[in-house]
C-alpha cells in the first residue's frame, strides 16, 4: 500500500505571535510549500474591500447571518474586532480534517484558546517570539505600515501576548527567518506523522504481519 493512500486525519495548526514577530510571513510560506495545508478562511460582517472576493479572503456575511451562526455554535472561534465580527466556521474545517487535509490559522491567542477548547485532539499550537523587544520595535518601524501611536499600542499589547506563550505546544524564537521556518516545518511534519492522526496505519501494520515471505 503506498504511504500516500493510507487514511489520515488532518490537523489544525494554530500560529500566534505579537505583531511584527513574523507569524504571517512564516505561515504563508508554509502553506505555499505544502499542498495538503490550507489557510483558514474566516467569516466577517465587514464589507469587502476593493479586490477582495467572497470565499477567497473572507466569507462575507451580514450581521444577522453571523448571529445565527453563533446561536448554532457554527464557529470554532469568533470575536468582535473594530466594530465588526470575525469567526472561523467549524463545518468546512472539520470536513477538511476528515479528508486528511490540514488547516492553518494565523490567529491571536484568544482565538487559539477557543479552538483548543473545542477541538483539543486536532490542534497543534505554535507561538512565534521575537529575539528581543528592541528587535520587535525595529521590525514594526521598518514595515512602515502604521503611525507611531499605532506601533506603540502594538508594542504595549505585545507584553500580554508574549505571556501566553506558555500555553502553546511549541515556541519558536524568530531571530533568523530561515531557521525559524525550518523549525516550523519540522514541527508540522512531525505532527502529521503522529500515530493518532494516521488511523489507517493499523490496517497497514496488519497487512505487514499477514505478509508471507
N, C-alpha and C positions, 0 to 999 in steps of 0.2 A: 504493500500500500504506500503510495507516495506521501511524503510528510505533508504536503500542501493539501491533501484530501482528508486528513484526519480532522474530524469536527472539533472546533474550539469555541469558547465563549469569549467575546470581546471584553475590553476593559475601558473604564473611564479614567483618563489621565488628566488630573487637575493640577494646573500650574499657576502658582501665585507668586507675587513679589511686590515690593513697593514700586511706585512709578519710577522708571529710569534704571531699574536693576537688570532689565534685559529679557523679561519673560516673553514679550510679544515677538521679538526677533527670533528667539530660540524656538518658540512654539511654531511659528510659520515655517522655519527651516525644517523642523522635524516632520511636519505634515507634508511638505513638498518632497521629502526624501522617502516617504513610506506610503505605498498605495493603499494599505489597509487602515490607515489612520486619517480620520476626517475631523475638521474643526466643527465644533458645535455651533449651530445657528440659533440664536436667541429670538424670542418674540418680543416685540416692543410696541408701545402705544404711540410713540412719536411718529411724525410724518417722514416719508423717505426724503433723503437729501438728493440733490442732482447727481445722476449717475448710479444711484442705488437701485437694486432690483429686489422685489419680493422673493424670498426664498434663497437669495444669494448672500447679501449682507445680513438681513434680518427677515423674520416673518412679521410683516406689518399688520397689526390688528387694532380695532378700536377699543376704547376703554371698557365697554360693556362685554365684548368678547373676552377680553383679558380677565375681567372679574369673574366671568362664568368659568373660565379655565381654573382660576383659583378655587372657586367653590367645588369644582370637580376633582381637586387635587391633581391637576394635569401637569403641574410643574415640578421638576426636581428641585428648583430653587427660583426665587423671584425677589425683586427689590424695587423700591422707589428711588429713582435717580434723576435729580434735576427736573422735578415735576412730571416725569414720565415713568412708566413701569417697564421693566425688563425681566424676562424669565426664560428658563431653559425647559422647553416642552419635554415631558417624560417619554411619550409614546415613540417618537422616531429614534430616540437614543436607545431605548430598550429593544426596539426592533433591530437596530444595527448590531447591538451586542449579541443578540440571539443568532445573528447571521455570521458571527465571527469577526465583525468589523469593530475597530477601536475608535473612540471619540475623545478628542482633546478639548479641554475647557481652559481658556485663558481667562482666569477668574480671580476675584478678590477672596479674602479669607472667609468672609461671611457666607458667600455663595458656596464655597468649597465645603464649609461646615454643614450647610443644609443638605448638600448632595451626599456627603459621607454619612449623615444620619439616616437618609432614606435608602441608600444602596451601599452599605459598607463593604459587602463582599466583592463589588465590582469596581471599587475605587482605588486608585493609586495617587497619592498626593505628593507633589514636589514643590518645594519653596526655593526661590532664587534670591540669594543675598548679594548685595554689593560688597566689595572688599573693604570699604570704609564709607562713612557718611560724607567725608570730603569728596570722595570719588563720585558718590551718588549725586551730590550737588553739581559737580563739574559736568556730569553727563546730562543732567536736566538743563543746565545752562547751554551746553553745546548743541542740544536739539533745536534750540531757538524756536520752540513751538508755543511757549507760554510767556505771559507777562511775569515780572519779578514777584508780584504778590501771589500769583498762582503757584509759582515754583516754591515759594516759602511755605505755602499751605501744604503742598505735596511733601515737602521735607518734614513738616511738622507731623503729618499723618504717618510718615514712614516709621517713626519710632514705635507706634502702636501696632503697625502691621508686622514689623520685624519680631515683635514679642510673640506673634502667633506661629513662628517657625517651628516651635517645639511641638506643635500639634501635627506636623507633617511626617510622612513616612521617610522622605529623603530631603536633604538640604544641600544645595549646590552653591558654592561661592563663585560668582561670576567675575573673577579677576582676569581671566583670559577667555575670550569668547569661544575660540575653537575647542579649548579644553572643556569648558562648561557644556558646550554642545555634545562633545563626545561622552561626557558623563551622563547627560540626559538621555542620549541614545542608548547607552549601555543599560540604564535603568529600565527604559521602555522594553528593550529586547529581553531582559531577564524576566520582567513581569509577564511578558507574553508566554514565556516557557513554563510558568508555574503549573504544576500538575492539576490544580483545581480549576484552571482555566482551559484545560485540554481534556475534557471528559472522554473524547474519542480514543485517548491513549489506552484506556482499559481494554478495549476491543483489540487494539493493535498489539498490546502485550500478549493477549491470549493467542493471537494468530502466531506469534513467535514461539510461544510454548507448545502449540499444536504442530508446528512445522517439523517434519521428519527430514533428517539429513543423513 
